[in-house]
Amino acid sequence: MADETDEEMVEVPIPGEEDEAERARIRSSNDRDQELEREGKRSRHNRGYDEAADGGAKLPEVENVVEKE
């Protein structure tokens, strides 16, 4: 019976623990983001990080406020 249970178990990495495949994925993502930055483009992936580093998202300017009828 123990053998059947072992066969059904799935190995899950410990949260925060990275394996080589995860490190390679992160490096690849960083390389793409840096290439876009060199081209003067913002990556969708980094947009939230950039806004947080700059002190938050810029609020739109309000030109006119009207009351709903």
N, C-alpha and C positions, 0 to 999 in steps of 0.2 A: 504494500500500500504506500509506503514512503517513496518508492520509485515513481509511482503515478503522480504524486503530489509534486515531486521535483521536476517532472517533465512539464507540468502546467505552469510552473512559476516563470515569471519574466523578470529579468534583471533590470533594475531601474537605477540610474546613477544618483548618487547623493546630491541633493540640491546644493548648488554652488561649486560642485566638483566638475571639472571640465576634463574631457578626454581629448586625444589628439585631433579627432574629427571636428570637434567643437572649436578647438583653437584654430584650425585651418579655416573653418567657416568664418570665424570672427576676423581673421587676418584678411581674407578675401573681401569681406564687406568693408573693412577699413581701407583697403587698397582702392576699391571702387569709389568710396566717399572722398578720398584724398585726390583722386584723379579728377572728379567732378569739381572739387574746390579749386584745383589748379586751373581748370577751364573757366572759372568764375561762375559756376552753376551751384545751386544749393541742392543737396540730395534730400529726398523725401524722408529718408531715415534719420538724418541729423537735424531736421527742421526744429523739432521739439527741444533738442539739446541746445541749439543755437539760441532759441528764444529764452530758454531758462538762463543761459549764461549772460544774455544781454539784459536780464531783469524782467522777463515776461513778454508776453505778446503785446504788440502795439494795439491800442484801442482805436477804433475808427473815429474820425471827427464827425460830430453831429452838426448838420447844417440847419435843420429845421425840425421842430417837434410839433406834431399836430395831435389834437384830441380825437379819439375814436368816437364816432357818432353812434 
